[in-house]
C-alpha cells in the first residue's frame, strides 16, 4: 500500500478490483491469528518424559554418592504454560539459577526449593534429612547453604548432560543466581515455557521440588531429533516384543518334572524313628491330588489308570499372582 500519499495507487485499485471479480468467488480464506502462538512442538512430549526419566536415575545416583542416602524422586508430568503463569506459582526465597544450555537457544531456569537445600544440608552433615526450617522473605542463603547449592547444581548439570546425550550434547553456562524468581527473566510473560518438575524426599515427612524451565522456542530447532528419538524407541519396543515372543517359544520346549502328591502326613522325628517294615500309616484320602513343579502347585488332578499305566486327569489349574494364562 502506498502510504506516502495516503491514497491507493492505480495498480493497487486494479488489484482490488481483480480480487473481487467472479473468477475469485470460489476461493477460500484461511484465517491466521498472529496473536495466537503455536503450542505444538511437532513431536510427542513423551520425548521429554524419556529424558526426565534418565535424568531422575542419574540425579538419584549423584545425590546418593554425595549424601550417602537414597532420595525418593518422583516426576510430575511435563507442562507447557505461559512464563507469567509459572512465575505466579513461585514465592521467594528460592534458589533460582539462570543457565545457558549450549547449544540451545536462549536461557533456562533451574529452580531449587529451599526445603531440598536444607534437607540436603542436614543429611550432608550427618542428620536424617529434615528440611522444614522456616524462611523469611528476603532471607539470603548462607555461605554453607550456597556451597550445598553449588554441589547440587553440579550434580544436576552432570545428570542433564547424561540424560540428553542420546539426543544432543549439552554444556552449561551459569548466567545468574537469584532468590526472587521475578528477577529471572528468561522469557516474556506471554511466552510459553516447558516445565519439568521433580519432587525430592530425603526425609519421610519432608519433600521439595526441583524445576527445570526451558523456553518453548529453545526446543523447536531440535524437534526432528526429539521426534526421531521417539521413533527409535518405538523400534526398540518392537524388537523387544519380538525377542520376548522368541524366548517364550524357546521356553515352551523346556522339559519339566511333574510330581503328583496325593497327600502329606505330619509326624514327629521320634515317631519316624520307631517305624519298621510292615507298619501301616493311616491317612485321609483327598478328593484330588496336587501336581507340583519344583515345589510349586500348578494344578489338581484325579488319580486313575490308562491301560496298564497309572494316570492323572487334570481337574483345575491353579492361577498364581504372576500368571497371565
Secondary structure, 3 states (H helix, E strand, C coil): CCCCCCCCCHHHHHHHHHHCCHHHCCCCCCCCCCCCCCCCCCCCCHHHHHHHHHHHHHHHHHHHHHHCCCCEEEECCCEEEEHHHHHCCCCCCCEEEEEEEECCCCCEEEEECHHHHHHHHHHHCCCCCCCCCCCCCCCCCCHHHHHHHHHHHHHHHHHHHHHHCCCCCCEEEEEEEECCHHHCCCCCCCCEEEEEEEEEEEECCEEEEEEEEEEHHHHHCCHHHHHHHHHHHHHHHHHHHHHHHHHHHHHCCCCCCCEEECCCCCCCHHHHHCCCCCCCCCCCCCCCEEEEECCEEEEEEEEEEECCEEEEEEEEECCCCCCCC
